[in-house]
């Protein structure tokens, strides 16, 4: 059965929010780097014993470098977190620059990058009607109805790596559950609102594309920012959860966050893809090349750009990133969805953070409608259904607008 929900006007209370995605990776801005913190990627073929030996070597190198400077030996192991799924093996650690440089020369090491801040990719704008659902169910500009099949993503799992989710919100009808919290000392809730808003667009009863999907909260950020090491921990848990529970054909990961280009993020996304896990990510809000942003730039990701209600790419301050790395566009300007202030609160946000969950929701919707599909199959289906050549000022991006295929 198809449903048609009339889009009506709402006014949301605006809260402070930040537009730009922060740097992450080999090209980070100096003021975003977390001093003394690093992410180290090891070669895929390293076995358990070799990884343990490497960690011992790191401890020795770090202690020696401190002693050379007269700072005394290091206390404890510098390795703080380990990540591993498929061919991806990495860890987060605390040590000095000299140790980082020395590690780059070890044969078992593929890459060493500073740990640094990652940000959400949304910002507050003025109140306006929530038109995103109408856009994704129509090929006509200015449509005011959301038409969808009542399967609505039933039997699917939508993972939201973000600021957490207010899982008790009325929009989720008990379908939102807590998965993992990567932020030490932070409560299992969303004190910022971004993650709840994103989840509402994916699967809220009113604002969601896939109104019956199960939503899993994975907390990686506090406020609008978080460390790369925390985001990696969240991603590591999520990929392993999808794979271990047999959800590769029914689960999708949304990442409405980003930072500068990172080879380690590229490797992590590629390894997840090889395990059958699909990631949908925001293109970023710098009005610049999306190829300079991670994780969205990875070829395995569905990278989503932001359009206005007239199908024009949002440009200027806070404008959507563009270029060949952008795979598809969706509504991301003036989007109303759930907020974490209360179980009935709503908020209007703007940014590629809001475009990405429209497409993540579409992935879950299509799997509910057409049956479980592999990451490659559902990705191809999203592209095949998209409306071509209707986005103005696409600026070298793939000119495709997300569409749910209803007739």
Order of alpha helices (4+ residues) and beta strands (2+ residues): beta-beta-alpha-beta-beta-alpha-beta-beta-alpha-beta-beta-beta-alpha-beta-beta-alpha-beta-beta-alpha-beta-beta-beta-beta-beta-beta-alpha-alpha-beta-beta
